[in-house]
Amino acid sequence: MTWQEFGPERVGLLKAFESGSPLPFRLKMRGYHRLQVEAFFRKLAELAGTESPPEIEPPAFVVVMRGYDRAQVDAFLAPLFQSPRN
């Protein structure tokens, strides 16, 4: 995976989050644990400036009451975990 495959809008969102902007995900009655998602996104933001990021394992977020929308988070992270194109 390269950051170009992740897309400039996603990298921009990571950088904005690193600078203090909130994540753009809706809160749902049952969603991903917000602190876990935010910690993972901080880690991604730190790696976003690197030339060749290390392999990133798919996160196993806990589902809780009043968490981030699972579909939105999964859609945002999908490019990181797709198999490489030939």
Residue pairs with C-beta under 8 A, 6 or more apart in sequence:
1 53
1 56
1 79
1 80
1 84
2 52
2 53
3 11
3 48
3 53
5 79
6 79
6 80
7 79
10 76
10 79
11 48
13 23
13 24
13 76
14 41
14 44
14 45
14 48
15 45
15 48
17 23
17 38
17 41
17 42
17 45
18 42
18 45
18 46
18 48
23 37
23 38
23 41
23 68
24 72
25 31
25 37
25 68
25 69
25 72
25 73
25 76
26 68
26 69
26 72
27 34
27 66
27 67
27 68
27 69
28 66
28 67
28 68
28 69
28 70
29 65
29 66
30 63
30 64
30 65
30 67
31 63
31 64
31 66
31 67
31 68
31 69
31 70
31 73
32 61
32 62
32 63
32 64
32 67
32 68
32 69
32 70
32 73
33 61
33 62
33 63
33 64
33 67
34 64
34 66
34 67
34 68
36 59
36 61
36 62
37 59
37 61
37 67
37 68
37 73
40 59
40 61
44 56
44 80
47 53
47 54
47 56
56 80
56 81
58 77
58 80
58 81
59 77
61 67
61 70
61 73
63 70
